[in-house]
Each structure stands twice: as C-alpha cells, then as structure tokens.
Amino acid sequence: MVTFRKSLLLLAIVAMMAAAGSAQVGTTPPLTCTANAGVPPIVRAEGLAELVGDVVLQCTGGIPTLLDQPVPRVNFRVFLNTTVTSKLLSGSWNEALLMIDEPQYDNPATPQDEGNGQRICTQVGGCTAPLGIGKEPGINYKYADYNVWQGMRVTNNVGDPNSGNTVEWLGVPVDPPGTQAVRIIRITNIRANAAERGIGSGLIPTQLTMFISATGSTGFPITNPTVQVGFIQAGLDFSASGNVNYLQCEYPDSNQWVRFTERFATAFKRRNIATALESPTALADQNIPGAIYNTETGFYNSAFSGNNTQLAGLATQGTQLLATFKNIPDGVTISVSNRNTGGGDYATLATSGSPLPWSSATGWTQLSQSGNQASAVWEIIGDNSVSNDYVEFGVQVNYTPNQGAGLPSLDQATVAGSYAPLSTVTGASSSAPVPRFVDTAEDQPYFEIISCATNLLWPYVTNQAGFDTGMVISNTSMDPFGTVGQTGACTINYYGNSDGDAPPASQTTPEIGPGGYAIWSLYNGGGVKNYGEALGGMDIAATQGFEGYVIAQCAFQYAHGYAFVSDLGASKVAQGYVALILDEDMFGFHGNSSRTGSKSEPLNQ
C-alpha cells in the first residue's frame, strides 16, 4: 500500500511537470527586431549627397495575423546625425526605400516564379492592407501586392527644407513571422550631407549615425535602434605640375598636367554598373537588395512607377573632377586632354554634361573662358574599387608671342582641383545633381607670363671734372644659332647728381632690333643704329654734368652693355667695363634669383 501511494505521488509530480513544459512550448515569444548596418561605407567629406549603408532589421517572434484579418501597420522613422539629402521625386516623396523580405526582381527567364517581383507602394498609409493567413511564417511578401515602400522627407523646421534629418514610412503592414522564420526589413537609398559633419579631429573618423523608430498598433521593439551607417574621410588629393614661367616674346615650350588622387579605394565611382569605356551613359538596374555595386547609383529599379520612383537611387552622373584655372593672362588660351594620360582609373571630358566614349576622347579641347577663368570637368567611366588610384590630365598653355602689342599680358595664373559638380544646395532637392560637393579647393600657382627683359647696371659713370662716359647697349638676339629675334626699347634711369643738382629724368630709346645697338655719351648724347641701317638720329639726350650710376630696362632678353670712361676726347686716360646684368639666369645655369623678377642672359657674370 505504501509503495502504491508513493507511485501515485510520483505520477502526480510528473504530470505537473509535463503540464508546465507543455505550457512553455505553447507560448510564442513577442516580436523583437535587431538592427544592423552590415559594413558601413567610407563616405567623402566633400560630399553633400553621399549614400550611407543600408540598415537591416531582422525580426522574429510574435503571432502571425489571424486568417483574413488585416496585417497590423507600423510607422517607421529614421534619423541621421546630419541632414538627409535623398533625392526628392514628387513633393516630399523621396528616393529612400523600405522593403520586406528582400524581394527579388522579376526574371522573365523563370516564369515559374511569377510574382517574384518588387512592387512599390507610393501612398500615404501603406496602400492596400494584406490579410493574414493565420499561421507561421505569416504572409509571403514575395507574392504580396506590395513589398517595397517609398519614403517621405520630414523637415525639422517648417518652411526650411534644408533642416530635415528624418525619413518616414507610414502604414507599412508588417506580419509577425512567429518562431519559424525571420522577417527582414531593409532600408536603403539614404543619402547624407557628409560635409556638414566634416572629418573631425584625431585618428578616429567622424561617424554617420542612424536612429530608428518603429511604432504601430502593436509593440514593435528594436533592441539596438542606433547604428553606424558611414565613416567620413576626405576623398580627394589634387596636385599639379607646378609653377612654370613662360616668356612673353616666345612660344610656350612645355606641357603641364593636373592630377586627382583618391584617398580611399571607392572615392572615385562610375555612375552605374552599365557604365563602360565605350558606353559611358548606359544604364542598368541595380535592384538586388543588399548588393554592393560601388557606383554612385544606389538601389535602382527602372520598372517602378508612381511618384517618379523609376528614378529612385539613380545618380545624375558618375564622380566628376573639376580643374579651375584663374587669372589667365590676356591673350592666353588653355587646352586639356580629353581623357586621362596617366593613372589606374579611366575618365573622359564631360561635354554638355556627358562623358565622351574612351575611343573618341583622343586629342585636346580648348576651354572656353569667362573673363580670365576657365574650367574643365572629367567624369570617371572606369574604376578599380580595390585600389587607391589617380587620374592625370594634360594641360597646354597657348598664345602667340606679340611683345609689341603687350600680349600675352604679364600675369600669374592659378589652378585648383575639386570634385564636381559644386553646389550650395545642402538639403534634399528634386533638381540638384547627385552626387554634389562643396568647394574645398585651394588655388595654387600654375604658370606665369614673364617679360622678355634685361636689366643692366653701370655702377659708375661720370661727366664731371673733365671726364666723360661713353655707353652702348647691344641687342644680341641675332646670332648663328637660330635664336628668335627680339625687338624692344630701353629705358635709361639715372641715379646720382648733376653738379649738385637732381639727376636727369629717365628717357627711353627708340626700339632696338636684333643686331642693333644704342650708343651715346653723357656729354654728347646719341641714338640707335639698327642692323644694316645708319644711325637713326640723336634720340638719346646728353646728360652733361651727371655723375652716379645708371640702370637700363630693356624690353628684350639678349641685351648687353658696355661703358667707357675717359677724359674728354679720350686722349690721355680711359677705362672700360661690361654692364652688370641684374636678372635671373634664363637658362638656369647659375640657379640665382633676382630683384627684378626677369630672366635674361647673365653669361659668366
């Protein structure tokens, strides 16, 4: 009997444990979602409309909607720690998309999968509500009437479209999957104003952060609603061939270059996966959820309709690179190579907004100028996303030497390089290009037109105490070596006194041609005798009684001078010397600099 009673007690305990276990198995855990951003991309600090990483919510639990009952709706909002610049497509509707369960594109090759397409809802409130099937894993979004929803911009301040850092999706029907499946919700095509945040300081890059909110008729908890969706870094280095001096009286004799270097491997991108060297404007859908295309275009399905959603995610252009030339001297034109002449990526000149095909982008294009400024824009049409590359372009400076007319003018030109297009539109827009950038370029000296001049110094001349000084300036640009002849006048400047009075005023000679010379004395004056001609006249006035030094400024490079100091009539004493040349060596032999800013022919002085 005792044994029987013990057996009854044991059976009762086992029955209670079984009942408790049965109750636990039958309890469905509540719906919960976990957010992650996959691999957050590096975005360009110069960018105003940079694609950030997709955010994926993985949801499990909950009780699937009862049979033939409307699936509960959820309102989603995402907030960035900077301005959202996703392209506006129709009013406040933008290109940001929310999709459920990674719907695939329609594939005509597999008609047995009919219904396996992406169908977009473009209505406030979420379009037609699907009905529940009353069992796990809930409705099949692959065959649902809608599985993609278009987002709407939310502005922070009324009337200020640039104040918005928020996108929302209202009335999205989300059927809990229960315990046997995972419901995936993907948010894509969020663009951000990275320039607003900047690259910060220190070793850690500035982060782009997304905050996610979900509210509805039932609980929709997200365990980690804050995720990192991008890291900001400067994307571009610009360099140029350096300052080059061109002589006003000679044809330019060298080409220059500009170089754009990416600071991380995906800083330069094609517009679209169909962009190719010979078809740089071709387009193809980029409509596989979660795929990494490494183009300026995001998720893009040209089959979408309503609210211009066929343009959602589509970039206006690929990465463009801008060289701006400023303070171009009058009479000078600039030409650039139509495609890059060096580097690992491929870029061609963008004419009328579109890049040239690679094979037809040979040769050069002369840039149109506005005032004294010109610019060239090239677009990336081929890139390597796993290498830090650069593109280098040739630059030609052109002018016709015409010293007598004062052209080209004597000026210092600069160049600056940046991304393009530049924009002041810092918020969401329906018309501003995507991508677009702020101007971070700095002007740097690029080339200078310098005068063809020689500056001569006679450190001592005199016409006092019975002495006189004879002087000569020769234009030696006529020679047997093929030198281009130069012609110009010389201005003679006097520094000293005339028997205690102020020195005489400066005077200018007639033009001295190749092989000609100016000859005069302080006592008698003189004139210019050009090659094969007689003395042209006494055009250099006498400066009797002057003693001091003389500086002559000659408008040609091959000027050389001589002085001859003697008693009047040169009958007793005489001393001659060569005039000193004050300029930098035009051939670079001596590596000297000068106070005049000119380059001439110092010879072995």
Summary of the structure (lengths in Angstrom):
residues: 605
radius of gyration: 39.9
end to end distance: 134.4
largest distance: 163.7
contacts: 1997
relative contact order: 0.12
helix: 6%
strand: 41%
